[in-house]
Amino acid sequence: MQTIREGSIAKVVFWLGLAIVLLCVITATHFRLAQYDAWRASAPDVGKTAPMMATLDAYYYLRWAEAYRTGDYKPHAPDALRLYQRQQYKDDPPVWQRWRHDTQWLPQLEPKRLPELSALLAFASRFCSGSVDCAGVVLPPLLSSLFLLPLFFYAWRVGLPAAGIMGGLVATFCHAYYRRGGAGWVDTDALNLFFPWCLALFILLAGREQSRLQRLCWAAVAGATMHAYYLWYERPGLAIVFLLALLTYQLSLRISLREVALSGLAFSIFANPLQLLLGLPSLGQFLRVYFKADATAVTAAEPGFPDVMATVSEVDHVSWYEVFSRVLHPPELAMLGLAAFIVMALPRWRLMIPLSPLLLLGLLSFYSSQRFVMYLAPFVGLGLGYLVTVILQALITPGDRNTTGSTARSMASNVVPYAGALALFAFWIAPRTAIYLPFTPALPAPIYSALQELGTTLPKQSRLWTWWDTGFMIPYVVGAGVYHDGGAQKSPQTYFVAHSLVHTEQRVLRNIVSFVDAYGNRGIEDAVGTRGSRAAAVAHIARYPGPLRHEPVFVAFTADMIGKYPSLHKIGAWDFLSGAPQTAGFAELGCTARYGDILDCGELEINLRLGMVGDSTGLRKTELIENGRVVQTIEHRESGPGNYLQILIKDTQPYAVYLLNEASYRSNFNQMFLLGRFDEHLFEEVYNRFPAVRVFRVKPANDAAGAE
């Protein structure tokens, strides 16, 4: 295959390629912002006035950005809105002394160091009239495609610049990454490809083509980049992996052991030795999380309650075919790209060593979590770009590849692959990526609007008992405290939140709220110790008669929890004896109209008079719900097997129909949120924006005593 020659041709090819890459970065940014603008044009009113985020984790960074902007951020001060304890070291000893200390359940604190993303949002808000929300919409698209630059430089050094362009385009527009780098996706994903590709490039530059001093300097630059990456994305275990890549690469080039050791030392010093000290425990934790025998199994979490991580969708393991489909459609195209990359890499195996950490992360998507697919996508694109380069150069310079040919032919053999890669992507590959997928906010606009309104009605120092998904959002949007969130969903409190919502007795819901509000995770762990088993501790806490220690406390239900109910039930109805989860949920039927006793649900027909769903599923009861109240009940059979049908109506016509089993129907979640049935001795309804949000105040002990 023709390689790029030194001299004027190489300069032209390089600068042309760099210009194309910059154009690709601008184009990718434009598409992401245009995607958001298109959504706002058709969104409800709240979508036009309030920036909507694409991930619920965004509100963690937005909250600290706003606090930093207004001067309210206080490092390591008690966090009044995150109402839980976490396992922490008392008095925060230095890293090298922590082995002498045990962790304890201590109240959650504000971050000791302001997240870099929050600092960047606060800075960017200066260009958005002081709005960190506006910055949160614009900033991710500006950052998420910057990785195309180091990827192109790497491919240039390997002699395949057109492949680098294709690799960047496939990766930035692939299904696994496009949304994660889009408008409103305020998370570290925006630069989680940029930093690793920079590291790989700098390690490559520390090869034997450079002088001894240059190798040392590039190793130091790689270390400094590793430190910046750690500040952005606190995963110290990555430092060890990239250090091993640097050492292995230089050893493969037969550089002396002394020079290799000096390069490793330079990397370690500039990466911060403390990061390497933290790296081994971090790497061990990573391996425990992502190298389970069954990555989707619900396993016991400390102190022995089910682990919520098994219900997080991005951690799910998917089939190898689905992995490829997250890169390109059809998946066979992605398979071709990966196969071509292997063909490209084998004769250049030494030059691929700096990429090994990235490649290993990408290949991990076949074994463990789907979140790693975005690391695989660039290699698929590199392979497709390699095929384009090989084919076009074969057509331009047929015959002996060792002949240089004319200057014009040499120029064409290196420039035409650029055009071929761009044309192939624009006219054939792009429609098979996520480039035209619409923007979808993390929460529907009606829920967001209701939570905004709720924040203006609740008293100060309010506390909300709800599911962890909105745990980062509520302190920022509502201004209320939460009992768990995305930073503490693995704590025991998460089990008790789920257990209280899926339980069938509202007294148990109130008792659990009272206990957790008073004692938190530390009290739960003590109850397990004193009662002798987790099941006994759960029974004790469910009967806890104590008063609320803090007031006011509210139980909040949001419409998105309907789709998340299977996760709630899997956690909250955990069987401690068998160690197995139980399943339940709301099956939403696509019913569009009602004609007398018949519901038209597409291919499925529901006969309300006979109590039948299709020809095989019998119903025990059907309830019609309007504005959060049951307006009609149809009893089909008093006993025996059967499901429940709940029809949400407006002007006599259904807009949502759910099929439930017994456990889901009788749950506190369903009875209070959808059916509006609650014990008035225990709870008081204070906010009802059905079907988006519904909130109940937990009554004090004196009022609740009437329910006994």
Buried (B, 14 or more C-beta within 10 A) or exposed (E): BBEBBEEEBBEEBBEBBBEBBEEBBEBBBEBBBEBBEEBBEEBEEBBEEBBBBBBBBBBBBBBBBBBBBEEEBEEEEEBEBBBBBBBBBEEEEEBEEBEEEEEEBBBBBBBEEBBBBBBBBBBBBEEBEEBBBBBBBBBBBBBBBBBBBBBBBBBBBBBBBBBBBBBBBBBBBBBBBBBBBBBBBBBBBBBBBBBBBBBBBBBBBBBBEEEEEEBBBBBBBBBBBBBBBBBBBBBBBBBBBBBBBBBBBBEBBEBEEEBBEBBBBBBBBBBBBBBBBBBEEBBEEBEEBBEBEEBBEBEEBEBBBBBBBBBBEEBBBBEEEBBBBBBBBEBEBBBBBBEBBEEBBEEEEBBBBBBBBBBEBBBBBBBBBBBBBBBBBBBBBBBBBBBBBBEBBBEBBEEEEEEEBEEEBBBBBBBBBBBBBBEBBEEEBBEBBBBEEEBBBBBBBBBBBBBBBBBEEBEEEBBBBBBBBBBBBBBBBBBBBBBBBBBBBBBBBBBBBBBBBBBBEBBBBBBBBBBBBBBBBBBBBBBBEEBEEBBBBBEBBBEBEEEBEEBBBBBBBBBBBBEBBBBBBBBBBBEBEEEEBBEBBBEEBEBEEBEEEEBBBEEBBBBBEEBBBEEEBBBBBBBBBBEBEBEEEBEBEEEEEBBBBBBBBEEEEBEBBBBBBBBBBBBBBBBBBBBBEBBEBBBBBBBBBBBBBBBBBBBBEEBBEEBE
